[in-house]
Amino acid sequence: MTPGMLFTQNGSAVARSEIPERSGDRFCETLISAVDGGWRVVSYFGAAEAGSLRLYCILSFKSHAALGIMSTTVTGNSFPSLVEAVPQLHLFEREIAEQFGICFEGHPWLKPVRFEAQLASLPAVPPKAPEKAGIMDFYRVAGDEVHEVAVGPVHAGIIEPGHFRFQCFGEEVMHLEISLGYQHRAVERMVLGRPGLRTLKCMETVAGDTTIGHGTAYAMVVEALCGARVPAKAEAIRGIALELERLANHTGDLGAIAGDVGYLPTASFCGRIRGDFLNMSAELCGSRFGRGLVTPGGVQFDVGRELADKLRKRIDVARREVTNAVELLWDSPSVMGRLEGTGVVSEKDALDLGLVGPAARASGLNRDIRRDHPFGIYNVTQLPVETAKGGDVYARTLVRWLEIEKSLHFIEEQLAQLPGGSIVSPTAQLGENRMALALVEGWRGEVCHVALTDGSGDFQRYKITDPSFHNWSGLAMALRGGQISDFPLCNKSFNLSYCGFDL
């Protein structure tokens, strides 16, 4: 274990007074030493406290299911950048600089992340007005026959807005820069104060296709702060809903990847089967996206024996259909030829960038919150972690398929042995002056929520890290040295959230 940190577990709360506060130099040394020793940065954020800026860093060490918390106070208007030693901090430092106006000395380029207004104005830092989204200098490559291609923020179809700036030599992509922030809603600012029903609705829509993932993380934070114990049946129902969310999105992604290479049979079948999984979520709670199911203390809808048997039969049908649809994909040499070797992210790059979820596992990183920091039903039932080695579009497709198989088995198992009893426990007043943190393995990867409460038990700072925040850099790296015509396929194979990043 690395000294200088407070050690805790997923879904727990600690007194803020117990969090070690180190000098700037000591903080930097400890963080670099921890990452060199195998720790991974889960979240790095700032909070305005007593007229100054306090930086919090949360790290994960999977071998011991341990989470480490450390902090330091920034007294001036600058702080050393650690990006050269810890590249996965790149976006975190840009985010903190934008939200509080401080300068990270030595950072390669402190550009805006979301073009948002500052969260707080510090005495040593004059406040700055937010810039207009997308209006900034982009990295440029100069030379004969080098040209620039700008795509977005408005795209064909109904995808979310985002700007992509390619530096190309012929068809080869030398560099891709991604600029987002067009959908910034100030979610972290909106949920401050006393949590209530509106807070839960905000959390469910952080990323609409990850309703259960973000809703569960928020519920875990509240439960940790008030000491609520979730009934066993509610934990099982949450797990079923989380895996249904994974099934719907993974199946949709397999269909979208097939569609991008012009293989319509799998694209068509998976599009319909995705709807079947969404409809199973609707059977649970009336919403195809699972809205209204998870609540702090448990769930709001019970699953009786009749519904469980009905869902098991539908899962059995869906298993046969999705298996047939995906086997068509594997059996088509022209499809495999298009997926293999396209959009490669090496294991080292994935590790340096801090990738999470299927994108990380496809590059050989064996990390999954359900096993490394188990929560809820995953404390008693484990799912095997599926990985691949290629780091290409094929590997990201394969990992999704392997996870579909495991999720189907998990749901069948849980429906066959649902415990009895209540589905929700009452929650009490949130603890005062505490930090709570929760990690959930959503279908895209690690969802992280952290809350700091004040002396009244209200949210003083709430930090959300969607898996897309970690993984957009991976998409940019996947295009480097590839063909610009491969961008839609690479983009589908990551399928990242714009709004989950923009918050």
C-alpha positions as CSV (number, residue, x, y, z in Angstrom):
1,M,0.0,0.0,0.0
2,T,1.1,3.6,-0.7
3,P,1.4,5.8,2.3
4,G,-0.1,9.3,2.3
5,M,-3.6,8.1,1.4
6,L,-6.8,7.3,3.3
7,F,-7.9,3.8,2.3
8,T,-11.6,3.0,1.8
9,Q,-13.9,0.7,-0.1
10,N,-16.4,1.2,-2.9
11,G,-19.8,2.6,-1.7
12,S,-18.4,3.9,1.5
13,A,-18.3,7.3,3.2
14,V,-15.5,8.9,5.3
15,A,-15.2,12.0,7.5
16,R,-13.6,14.8,5.5
17,S,-11.4,15.6,8.4
18,E,-9.8,12.2,8.0
19,I,-8.7,12.8,4.4
20,P,-4.9,13.4,4.4
21,E,-4.0,16.9,3.3
22,R,-0.4,17.0,1.9
23,S,1.8,19.8,0.8
24,G,1.9,20.3,-2.9
25,D,5.3,18.6,-3.4
26,R,4.3,15.7,-1.2
27,F,1.0,15.3,-3.0
28,C,2.7,15.2,-6.4
29,E,5.3,12.7,-5.2
30,T,2.7,10.4,-3.7
31,L,0.5,10.5,-6.8
32,I,3.4,9.7,-9.2
33,S,4.7,7.0,-6.8
34,A,1.2,5.4,-6.5
35,V,0.7,5.2,-10.3
36,D,4.1,3.8,-10.8
37,G,3.2,1.2,-8.2
38,G,0.1,0.0,-10.1
39,W,-2.6,2.4,-8.8
40,R,-5.0,4.0,-11.3
41,V,-6.6,7.5,-11.2
42,V,-10.4,7.2,-10.8
43,S,-11.1,10.8,-10.2
44,Y,-9.2,14.1,-9.8
45,F,-11.2,17.2,-9.0
46,G,-11.2,20.5,-7.2
47,A,-13.5,22.0,-4.5
48,A,-13.6,25.5,-3.2
49,E,-13.0,25.4,0.5
50,A,-12.4,28.3,2.9
51,G,-11.4,30.7,0.2
52,S,-8.9,28.4,-1.5
53,L,-8.9,25.4,-3.8
54,R,-8.5,21.9,-2.5
55,L,-7.6,19.2,-4.9
56,Y,-8.8,15.6,-4.3
57,C,-7.4,12.6,-6.1
58,I,-9.1,9.1,-5.8
59,L,-7.1,6.1,-7.0
60,S,-7.9,2.4,-7.5
61,F,-5.8,-0.6,-6.6
62,K,-7.6,-3.7,-7.9
63,S,-5.6,-6.3,-6.1
64,H,-6.9,-5.3,-2.7
65,A,-10.2,-3.8,-3.8
66,A,-8.9,-0.7,-2.2
67,L,-9.6,3.0,-3.0
68,G,-7.2,5.6,-1.9
69,I,-8.0,9.3,-1.2
70,M,-5.5,12.1,-1.0
71,S,-5.7,15.9,-1.1
72,T,-3.7,19.1,-1.2
73,T,-4.6,22.8,-1.0
74,V,-3.6,25.2,-3.7
75,T,-2.7,28.5,-2.2
76,G,-1.8,30.5,-5.3
77,N,-3.0,30.6,-8.8
78,S,-0.9,27.7,-10.1
79,F,0.0,24.1,-9.4
80,P,2.5,21.7,-11.1
81,S,1.2,19.6,-13.9
82,L,1.7,15.9,-13.6
83,V,0.7,15.0,-17.1
84,E,4.2,14.1,-18.3
85,A,4.6,11.5,-15.6
86,V,0.9,10.5,-15.4
87,P,-0.7,11.0,-18.9
88,Q,-4.2,9.9,-17.7
89,L,-4.4,13.2,-15.7
90,H,-4.4,15.2,-19.0
91,L,-8.2,15.9,-19.2
92,F,-8.6,16.1,-15.4
93,E,-6.1,18.9,-15.2
94,R,-7.8,20.8,-18.1
95,E,-11.1,20.3,-16.4
96,I,-9.9,21.7,-13.0
97,A,-8.2,24.6,-14.8
98,E,-11.4,25.5,-16.6
99,Q,-13.6,25.2,-13.5
100,F,-11.4,27.2,-11.1
101,G,-9.1,29.3,-13.3
102,I,-5.8,28.0,-12.0
103,C,-2.8,27.2,-14.2
104,F,-1.2,23.8,-14.2
105,E,2.5,24.7,-14.9
106,G,4.0,22.4,-17.5
107,H,0.7,21.1,-19.0
108,P,1.1,20.8,-22.8
109,W,-2.0,22.8,-23.6
110,L,-4.7,23.9,-21.1
111,K,-7.6,24.2,-23.5
112,P,-11.3,24.4,-22.3
113,V,-13.0,21.0,-21.8
114,R,-16.6,22.1,-21.9
115,F,-16.4,25.9,-22.3
116,E,-18.3,26.2,-19.0
117,A,-18.4,29.0,-16.5
118,Q,-16.1,28.7,-13.5
119,L,-17.5,26.8,-10.5
120,A,-15.9,29.2,-8.1
121,S,-13.9,32.3,-8.1
122,L,-10.8,32.1,-5.9
123,P,-9.1,35.2,-4.3
124,A,-5.8,34.6,-6.2
125,V,-7.6,34.0,-9.5
126,P,-9.5,36.7,-11.4
127,P,-12.7,35.1,-12.8
128,K,-12.9,34.6,-16.5
129,A,-15.9,34.6,-18.8
130,P,-16.6,31.2,-20.5
131,E,-15.6,31.0,-24.1
132,K,-17.9,29.9,-26.9
133,A,-18.0,26.2,-27.5
134,G,-15.6,25.1,-30.2
135,I,-13.9,28.5,-30.6
136,M,-10.2,27.8,-29.8
137,D,-6.9,27.0,-31.5
138,F,-6.5,23.5,-32.7
139,Y,-3.3,21.5,-33.1
140,R,-2.1,21.8,-36.7
141,V,0.4,19.9,-38.7
142,A,2.2,21.8,-41.5
143,G,3.9,20.5,-44.6
144,D,3.4,19.8,-48.3
145,E,0.2,17.9,-49.0
146,V,-0.9,18.0,-45.4
147,H,-4.5,19.1,-45.1
148,E,-7.1,19.6,-42.4
149,V,-10.6,18.1,-42.3
150,A,-13.2,19.6,-39.9
151,V,-16.3,17.5,-39.1
152,G,-19.2,18.7,-36.9
153,P,-20.5,19.8,-34.5
154,V,-23.6,19.2,-36.7
155,H,-23.6,15.7,-38.1
156,A,-25.8,13.8,-40.5
157,G,-28.3,11.6,-38.7
158,I,-29.4,12.1,-35.0
159,I,-26.1,11.7,-33.2
160,E,-25.1,14.2,-30.5
161,P,-23.0,17.3,-31.4
162,G,-19.2,17.2,-31.3
163,H,-16.4,18.7,-33.3
164,F,-13.6,16.5,-34.8
165,R,-10.5,18.1,-36.4
166,F,-8.3,15.8,-38.5
167,Q,-4.8,16.5,-39.7
168,C,-4.3,14.3,-42.8
169,F,-1.6,13.4,-45.3
170,G,-3.6,12.0,-48.1
171,E,-6.0,9.5,-46.5
172,E,-3.8,8.9,-43.5
173,V,-4.8,10.6,-40.2
174,M,-1.7,12.1,-38.5
175,H,-3.7,13.6,-35.6
176,L,-7.3,13.8,-34.5
177,E,-8.5,16.4,-32.0
178,I,-11.9,16.1,-30.4
179,S,-13.7,19.2,-29.0
180,L,-16.9,18.7,-27.1
181,G,-19.0,20.8,-24.6
182,Y,-21.9,21.6,-26.9
183,Q,-24.4,19.9,-24.5
184,H,-23.0,21.2,-21.2
185,R,-26.0,21.4,-18.8
186,A,-24.1,22.2,-15.5
187,V,-25.4,18.9,-13.9
188,E,-22.8,19.0,-11.1
189,R,-23.9,22.6,-10.3
190,M,-27.6,21.7,-10.4
191,V,-27.5,18.9,-7.9
192,L,-25.8,20.9,-5.1
193,G,-27.8,21.5,-1.9
194,R,-30.3,19.1,-0.4
195,P,-30.8,16.0,-2.6
196,G,-34.4,15.0,-3.5
197,L,-36.5,13.6,-6.3
198,R,-35.2,16.2,-8.8
199,T,-31.6,15.1,-8.0
200,L,-32.4,11.5,-8.9
201,K,-34.0,12.6,-12.2
202,C,-30.8,14.6,-13.0
203,M,-28.6,11.6,-12.3
204,E,-30.7,9.3,-14.5
205,T,-30.2,11.7,-17.5
206,V,-26.4,12.3,-17.1
207,A,-26.2,9.9,-20.0
208,G,-29.7,8.7,-21.1
209,D,-28.5,5.3,-22.2
210,T,-26.8,4.7,-18.8
211,T,-29.8,5.4,-16.6
212,I,-29.2,2.4,-14.4
213,G,-25.5,2.9,-14.2
214,H,-25.6,6.6,-13.1
215,G,-28.8,6.1,-11.0
216,T,-27.2,3.2,-9.1
217,A,-24.0,5.2,-8.5
218,Y,-26.0,8.1,-7.1
219,A,-28.1,5.8,-4.9
220,M,-24.9,4.2,-3.5
221,V,-23.6,7.7,-2.6
222,V,-26.8,8.6,-0.7
223,E,-26.9,5.2,1.0
224,A,-23.3,5.6,2.1
225,L,-23.9,9.0,3.5
226,C,-27.0,8.0,5.5
227,G,-26.0,4.5,6.5
228,A,-28.9,2.8,4.7
229,R,-28.8,-1.0,4.0
230,V,-30.2,-2.1,0.7
231,P,-32.4,-5.2,0.8
232,A,-31.0,-8.3,-0.9
233,K,-33.9,-8.5,-3.4
234,A,-33.3,-4.9,-4.4
235,E,-29.6,-5.6,-5.0
236,A,-30.6,-8.5,-7.3
237,I,-33.1,-6.4,-9.2
238,R,-30.5,-3.6,-9.7
239,G,-28.1,-6.1,-11.0
240,I,-30.6,-7.5,-13.5
241,A,-31.4,-4.0,-14.7
242,L,-27.7,-3.1,-15.1
243,E,-27.1,-6.2,-17.2
244,L,-30.2,-5.6,-19.3
245,E,-28.8,-2.1,-20.0
246,R,-25.5,-3.7,-21.0
247,L,-27.3,-6.2,-23.2
248,A,-29.4,-3.6,-25.0
249,N,-26.4,-1.3,-25.7
250,H,-23.9,-4.0,-26.6
251,T,-26.4,-5.6,-29.0
252,G,-27.1,-2.2,-30.6
253,D,-23.4,-1.6,-30.9
254,L,-22.8,-4.9,-32.7
255,G,-25.6,-4.0,-35.1
256,A,-24.2,-0.5,-35.7
257,I,-20.7,-1.9,-36.4
258,A,-22.1,-4.4,-38.8
259,G,-24.1,-1.6,-40.5
260,D,-20.9,0.5,-40.8
261,V,-19.2,-2.1,-42.9
262,G,-22.4,-2.6,-45.0
263,Y,-23.3,-6.0,-43.5
264,L,-27.1,-5.6,-43.2
265,P,-28.2,-9.0,-41.8
266,T,-26.6,-8.6,-38.4
267,A,-27.3,-4.8,-38.4
268,S,-31.0,-5.5,-38.9
269,F,-31.3,-8.4,-36.5
270,C,-29.4,-6.7,-33.7
271,G,-31.5,-3.5,-34.1
272,R,-34.6,-5.5,-33.4
273,I,-33.1,-7.6,-30.6
274,R,-31.9,-4.4,-28.9
275,G,-35.5,-3.3,-28.7
276,D,-36.4,-6.6,-27.1
277,F,-33.9,-6.0,-24.3
278,L,-35.2,-2.5,-23.8
279,N,-38.7,-3.8,-23.6
280,M,-37.6,-6.2,-20.8
281,S,-36.4,-3.2,-18.9
282,A,-39.8,-1.7,-19.5
283,E,-41.3,-4.9,-17.9
284,L,-39.4,-4.1,-14.8
285,C,-40.5,-0.5,-14.3
286,G,-42.5,0.8,-17.2
287,S,-39.5,2.6,-18.8
288,R,-37.4,1.1,-21.6
289,F,-34.4,3.0,-20.3
290,G,-35.0,1.9,-16.7
291,R,-36.0,5.4,-15.4
292,G,-37.7,5.3,-12.0
293,L,-36.5,1.9,-11.1
294,V,-33.5,2.7,-8.8
295,T,-34.0,4.8,-5.8
296,P,-31.8,5.5,-2.7
297,G,-32.4,2.6,-0.4
298,G,-33.4,0.0,-3.0
299,V,-35.8,-0.1,-6.0
300,Q,-39.3,1.1,-6.6
301,F,-40.7,-1.9,-8.5
302,D,-40.8,-5.5,-7.3
303,V,-40.3,-8.6,-9.4
304,G,-42.7,-11.4,-8.6
305,R,-42.4,-15.0,-9.6
306,E,-44.7,-14.6,-12.6
307,L,-42.7,-11.7,-14.0
308,A,-39.4,-13.5,-13.3
309,D,-40.6,-16.6,-15.2
310,K,-41.8,-14.4,-18.1
311,L,-38.4,-12.6,-18.3
312,R,-36.5,-15.9,-18.2
313,K,-38.4,-17.2,-21.2
314,R,-37.8,-13.9,-23.1
315,I,-34.1,-14.1,-22.2
316,D,-34.0,-17.6,-23.6
317,V,-35.5,-16.5,-26.9
318,A,-33.2,-13.5,-27.1
319,R,-30.1,-15.6,-26.5
320,R,-30.9,-17.8,-29.5
321,E,-31.7,-14.9,-31.7
322,V,-28.7,-12.7,-30.8
323,T,-26.4,-15.8,-31.1
324,N,-27.6,-16.4,-34.7
325,A,-27.3,-12.8,-35.6
326,V,-23.7,-12.4,-34.3
327,E,-22.5,-15.8,-35.8
328,L,-23.4,-14.4,-39.2
329,L,-20.9,-11.7,-38.5
330,W,-18.1,-14.0,-37.4
331,D,-18.7,-16.3,-40.4
332,S,-18.2,-13.5,-43.0
333,P,-14.6,-13.2,-44.1
334,S,-15.2,-9.8,-45.7
335,V,-16.5,-8.4,-42.4
336,M,-13.6,-9.8,-40.4
337,G,-11.2,-8.4,-42.9
338,R,-12.7,-5.0,-42.3
339,L,-12.6,-5.2,-38.5
340,E,-9.2,-6.8,-37.9
341,G,-6.3,-4.4,-37.7
342,T,-8.5,-1.3,-37.9
343,G,-8.3,1.4,-35.2
344,V,-5.7,-0.2,-33.0
345,V,-5.0,1.1,-29.5
346,S,-2.0,-0.7,-27.9
347,E,-2.1,-2.0,-24.4
348,K,0.5,0.5,-23.3
349,D,-1.4,3.4,-24.8
350,A,-4.6,2.2,-23.1
351,L,-2.8,2.0,-19.8
352,D,-1.2,5.4,-20.1
353,L,-4.5,7.0,-21.1
354,G,-6.4,5.3,-18.3
355,L,-9.0,3.7,-20.6
356,V,-11.9,1.8,-18.9
357,G,-14.7,-0.6,-19.9
358,P,-14.8,-2.7,-23.0
359,A,-12.4,-0.3,-24.8
360,A,-9.7,-1.1,-22.1
361,R,-10.4,-4.8,-22.0
362,A,-10.2,-5.0,-25.8
363,S,-6.6,-3.7,-25.5
364,G,-5.7,-6.4,-22.9
365,L,-6.3,-4.4,-19.7
366,N,-8.0,-6.8,-17.2
367,R,-10.1,-4.3,-15.2
368,D,-13.8,-4.4,-14.3
369,I,-15.4,-2.7,-11.3
370,R,-17.8,-5.6,-10.8
371,R,-14.8,-7.8,-9.8
372,D,-12.1,-5.2,-8.7
373,H,-14.4,-3.2,-6.4
374,P,-17.5,-5.3,-6.1
375,F,-20.8,-3.6,-5.2
376,G,-24.4,-4.7,-4.6
377,I,-25.2,-8.2,-6.0
378,Y,-21.6,-8.5,-7.4
379,N,-20.4,-8.9,-3.8
380,V,-21.9,-12.4,-3.9
381,T,-22.0,-13.3,-7.6
382,Q,-19.0,-12.7,-9.8
383,L,-18.9,-12.4,-13.6
384,P,-15.8,-13.5,-15.5
385,V,-13.9,-10.5,-17.0
386,E,-13.5,-10.8,-20.8
387,T,-10.5,-9.4,-22.5
388,A,-8.9,-9.4,-25.9
389,K,-5.4,-8.6,-27.2
390,G,-5.7,-6.9,-30.5
391,G,-7.0,-3.5,-29.4
392,D,-8.7,-3.1,-32.8
393,V,-12.3,-2.8,-33.9
394,Y,-12.5,-6.6,-34.0
395,A,-11.3,-6.9,-30.4
396,R,-13.9,-4.2,-29.2
397,T,-16.6,-6.1,-31.0
398,L,-15.5,-9.5,-29.6
399,V,-15.4,-8.3,-26.0
400,R,-19.0,-6.9,-26.4
401,W,-20.1,-10.3,-27.6
402,L,-18.4,-12.2,-24.8
403,E,-19.9,-9.9,-22.3
404,I,-23.4,-10.4,-23.8
405,E,-23.0,-14.1,-23.1
406,K,-22.0,-13.6,-19.5
407,S,-24.8,-11.1,-18.9
408,L,-27.5,-13.4,-20.3
409,H,-26.3,-16.2,-17.9
410,F,-26.1,-13.8,-15.0
411,I,-29.7,-12.6,-15.5
412,E,-31.1,-16.1,-15.9
413,E,-29.3,-17.1,-12.7
414,Q,-30.6,-14.1,-10.7
415,L,-34.2,-14.5,-11.9
416,A,-34.2,-18.2,-10.9
417,Q,-33.1,-17.4,-7.3
418,L,-34.6,-14.1,-6.5
419,P,-34.6,-13.6,-2.7
420,G,-37.8,-12.6,-0.9
421,G,-38.4,-9.7,1.4
422,S,-38.6,-6.0,1.0
423,I,-37.3,-4.0,-2.0
424,V,-36.5,-0.7,-0.3
425,S,-35.2,0.6,3.0
426,P,-35.8,4.1,4.4
427,T,-33.1,6.7,4.1
428,A,-32.2,9.2,6.8
429,Q,-30.5,12.6,6.9
430,L,-27.2,12.6,5.1
431,G,-24.1,12.6,7.2
432,E,-22.4,16.0,7.8
433,N,-18.9,16.9,6.5
434,R,-18.3,13.6,4.8
435,M,-17.1,12.3,1.5
436,A,-18.9,9.4,-0.2
437,L,-17.8,7.6,-3.4
438,A,-19.3,5.0,-5.6
439,L,-18.1,3.1,-8.6
440,V,-20.4,1.2,-11.0
441,E,-19.4,-0.9,-14.0
442,G,-21.8,0.6,-16.6
443,W,-22.0,-0.8,-20.1
444,R,-19.4,1.7,-21.3
445,G,-17.2,1.2,-18.3
446,E,-16.5,2.8,-15.0
447,V,-19.1,5.3,-13.7
448,C,-17.7,7.3,-10.7
449,H,-19.7,9.6,-8.4
450,V,-18.2,11.5,-5.5
451,A,-20.1,13.7,-3.0
452,L,-18.8,16.1,-0.4
453,T,-21.4,17.2,2.2
454,D,-21.2,20.4,4.3
455,G,-22.1,20.9,8.0
456,S,-25.8,20.6,7.2
457,G,-25.6,17.4,5.3
458,D,-26.2,19.1,1.9
459,F,-24.1,18.4,-1.2
460,Q,-21.3,21.0,-1.2
461,R,-19.5,19.4,-4.2
462,Y,-20.7,16.6,-6.5
463,K,-18.2,15.1,-9.0
464,I,-19.3,12.8,-11.8
465,T,-16.9,10.9,-14.1
466,D,-18.6,9.1,-17.0
467,P,-16.5,6.4,-18.7
468,S,-16.5,8.5,-21.9
469,F,-14.4,11.1,-20.0
470,H,-11.6,8.5,-19.9
471,N,-12.1,7.0,-23.3
472,W,-12.4,9.9,-25.8
473,S,-8.6,10.1,-25.9
474,G,-8.6,6.4,-26.9
475,L,-10.7,7.1,-30.0
476,A,-8.3,9.9,-31.0
477,M,-5.4,7.5,-30.6
478,A,-7.2,4.7,-32.5
479,L,-7.3,7.0,-35.6
480,R,-3.6,7.9,-35.5
481,G,-1.9,6.4,-38.6
482,G,-5.2,5.0,-39.9
483,Q,-7.4,6.0,-42.8
484,I,-9.8,8.8,-42.3
485,S,-12.5,6.7,-44.0
486,D,-12.2,4.4,-40.9
487,F,-13.4,7.1,-38.5
488,P,-17.1,6.1,-38.5
489,L,-16.3,2.5,-37.8
490,C,-13.8,3.4,-35.1
491,N,-16.3,5.8,-33.6
492,K,-19.0,3.1,-33.5
493,S,-16.6,0.6,-31.9
494,F,-16.1,3.0,-28.9
495,N,-19.7,4.5,-29.0
496,L,-18.9,7.2,-26.4
497,S,-21.3,9.5,-24.8
498,Y,-21.2,13.2,-25.7
499,C,-23.6,14.3,-23.0
500,G,-22.0,12.1,-20.4
501,F,-18.8,13.9,-21.1
502,D,-20.3,17.3,-21.3
503,L,-22.4,17.0,-18.1
